[in-house]
Amino acid sequence: MRITDVRCVEYTGSMSLPGPLWEDRLRRPTDVYPERAAEGPAQPPLREDGGHEVRAIFLHVDTDEGITGSTAVLSEQQAHTALTLLRPGLLGADPLAAERIWDLGYRSMIHGRAGTGMLALSAVDCALWDVRGQYFGVPAYVLLGGPTRDDVPAYASTLGDSLAVGDASRRTRELVAEGFGGVKWFPRWGPGDGHRGVDRVVELVATVRQAGGEDLDIMLDAWSSWDIQFTVDVARECAPLRLRWIEEPLPADDTAGYAALRRRLGGLVQISGGEHEYTRWGVGRLLREDLLDVYQADPHWGGGISEMVKISALVSAAGRQFIPHGQSLQCNAALTFAASPGLIPEMEYLLRLGPLYQHFLADPIVPAAGRVTAPATTGLGMRLADDRVLDARPL
C-alpha cells in the first residue's frame, strides 16, 4: 500500500444551538493587558438558515488501496505546512511504516520540532493511524494493544459556560445528574484582579462543591495566565474544598516557576499541564524536573498518536498519570483504551467544543452516563456525515 495524495479540505456546515455558543470565556495569557481582559467571547457567525456557521479543516491521506485516513480541526497554518513541507515526502510512502514516516518528518523540519511544524506532523501521524486501522479492519486502539476495558469515565470541561454563581450551581447539578464524576471550570479571574480575584475563584469552587456534593472531582484550568502567588493563594483557600488539580497556572516555558510553585504548594493540590509541550523530549524535561502531577500532552499537537505512545511510557515510568488533552476524542480514545487504567484513568470531554469539533463526523464520541464506550468503528472513526457538509473547499 502506498500514499497517493495528501489533501486538506475546509468543510462548512450549520449548527443549531439553543443560545450563544460561548456564554463566557476562560482567562487568556494576554489578559495581563486591561484592554484585552475586557474582551468578551467571540461567537460564530449566524447563517441565513438560522444556524451558527461551523468551519473545520480536515487533512486526508489517500492510498492506492482506496483507503483514506483523516484528521480533523487543523488550522490554516497547519494545513499549509502539511501541504508544502510534508506532502512531497509522503507521496509514494508506505502508510503502515509509522516510525519511518514520523522520523523523516521530524528530521526534515529542523525548525518545526515544536509549534506549527509539529502540529502539522501530528495531524499526518493521526491520519495514518486512521489508515492503519481501516487496513486491518480494527479500531486503532487494537493496534496499540487494547482494549484494556470496555468503557472509561469522562470528566466534563465547562469551557464557555457562564461563571455566574447561580449558573455554575445549576450547571454542576445537571452534570452530576448526567453521571459525570468530575468537572473542570475555567475561571476568568487572575493576578490583575488582586485578592478579589482569588475570592471569586474560591467562590466558584465552593459553589461547585455545594452543588455537586462531596464525591465530585473539581478541577480548575488557568490556561497559562496566573502567577505563582495567585496560584498559591487559590490553592490554600480552596484546601477545605478538596480541589483536585489546577491546570497550567503558569506559561508552559516557565519551568523555574513551576519548580518554585511545587515547592511552595508542598502537595496542597495537584498541578497538571503539558498540553503545550511537544514530543517525548519536551515531556521528558518536565518529568526529569518533576514539575507536574498529571500530564496532558495532546496527540493533535505534541507529535501524534505515535509520539503519545512514547510519552505514555515515560509518564508511566515516572509514576505519574497521563490524561491526554481533549482536542481530539478519537485520538484520545485510541490511546486511552490501549492503556492501563492506572496510567490513563479517564478522558476529558469538552461540553461545547466536543460537539463542535465532531460536527462533520458520522460517528461522534459522546459520553453516556458520564462514561465513554470503546469505539467499534475501524481506524479512528473519521467517516464524514455527508448530510452535514454544506460546502467543501480544497485548500
Disulfide bonds with the S-S distance in Angstrom:
none
